[in-house]
């Protein structure tokens, strides 16, 4: 069973007696990027840690699964990250023994920063029951295509809300979208240079012994609420979705449903664009 954790950018998956807490996009050390531009603010890692500790106390998970981008720098680790990230996970491991991470595009050189016994998965993702989980900057592994639902981070979806006086706020949202299985099979087969003929899912199964079953994609909000995101209702002549899956045309983004963290349904992306 999979459910939203109300008021948090988090999911809780329960299978028998085992509970897995799922979050994405911590981006620890993002302040370093600001410091390099001359804007110096204290590390926000302790606040993020307290939010996560409160969440684990509330949900009591057996496993914590992070869908990538633990740190903010991409190819290397900055000096501040060498201090903050090990301390972050050492404290976290006193509350939850099993911590697993799916590598994100910001997680270069992450291994030396992690304490022992934290499992690091490839960015192409893992399966959990009938759910496929991956970061989102790469295609998921072929085994994830056999899942009914895919869950990704990476996109940092938000929405801009304005009042009649022109004041506005930006707040994180959940995105739930339908997936066209045949288009997904065709896009994946093309990416793997597979002959699709008139039946791409059959061709994919013949070449890679899988038959796509994906019907739904869930995009997680960023867990780091200090960061901004990509407003899904911002009008743009050339809106570019990040990640190959979102660019594959297999995901119906216009009719995707948008939810606030408290579960409030706002409408579809297409509807919200007309109101912005």
Steps between C-alpha positions, in 0.01 A plus 500: 500500500627844405375823653593866524628629832272799560676838503836345406669439163520133588340163429454201727496152350375216719544136406392258770669641811781682318473876447716694256514880518574654158636851443697672223741785437662604828764716326708531814760774466303718258614804703854448365381598154361824642822567690694473175280783371564718803186416701596343835236326711541235771476134410138389485592132529412486875149629425452245223620229738253606770214493249598150393543379860154632584362319195665170594362534854154557352508211249733250675644346181725194480674639190574848370532522120634821345439547127822682421671836530614460858753777446489814289837517327510275199838350413685546827451569871571840653673533841172587673340184364784288641390616844122533474405190302680236714361660818153512343497126429674396821222671697233359273631145540443520877127517421470281193741218426421428135574801275510458123578755231433501127776705340398835348677725254639710790648200680845479346764399756229426756640168625783643718247720681274214608537292816532124465197283431310757294399333175555704183296396196560604137308796359296266279309399811352207689165328535291484814200270474328617176663844511810619316708771665778702335642853510384622159800646317554171313272234361391245760637147480302268275369299796320813624289501183321189628366698798153659507625827649824694465614752762771758434649817646735735312232735360428701821139582401346815648205726428473879505190630680399865451227717650317792341753750637787327327653336806628152432644199675672194363427170667601137429249263346454136409447407134306187406494424128373225276748312282436377147654153514546463124670839465722412794596170337572676169716768667692247705551270202625794291741593774635143495509492117236228486290442191145588610303408185127557566500362851770659717412319822526163324834601348624611839397172658670305220827690536509560875256241646274766652149619424427856617219527754544860617170686530589785735788731590526679834743793527613582853552851637846597622551417869723807546240775540770770486543436129273626229368287219346498156152663499276264306241773430744754358408581143782446256517470124763228528454328833774240533449212737813361660582131476468264202178339624315834515636593157399168344137610434387186680388706800182705466626810679212728402245277671727418794336557839652749744477468880621715788693334782184487714327298228291781349427430133561816295412376152701395199811676374307615192220647714743676732686661211179659378446655844852636548 
